[in-house]
Amino acid sequence: MNASELRDKTQAELREQLHELLKEQFNLRMQRGTGQFSRPHLMKDVRRNIARVKTVMNQKRQAGEA
C-alpha cells in the first residue's frame, strides 16, 4: 500500500482501512503474546501503513479546511 493509492480513496474508505489495520495490529500483538508469532516483519509493515493512512486523512482534512 502506498500513499498515492490512499489519496484516491474517500474519507469513509480511509476510516474503514484504518479500522482494518488496527484490528490486524491487535491480532498480531495477541499472536506475539501467545508465542504464535511467525512473521515479525508484519508488525513494522502494519504500523507504517497505519501512519500512512492517518497522514493522508490529515492531509485531506487540512485541504478541506483551506
Secondary structure, DSSP 8 states (H G I E B T S, - for coil): --HHHHHTS-HHHHHHHHHHHHHHHHHHHHHHHHT----THHHHHHHHHHHHHHHHHHHHHHHHH-
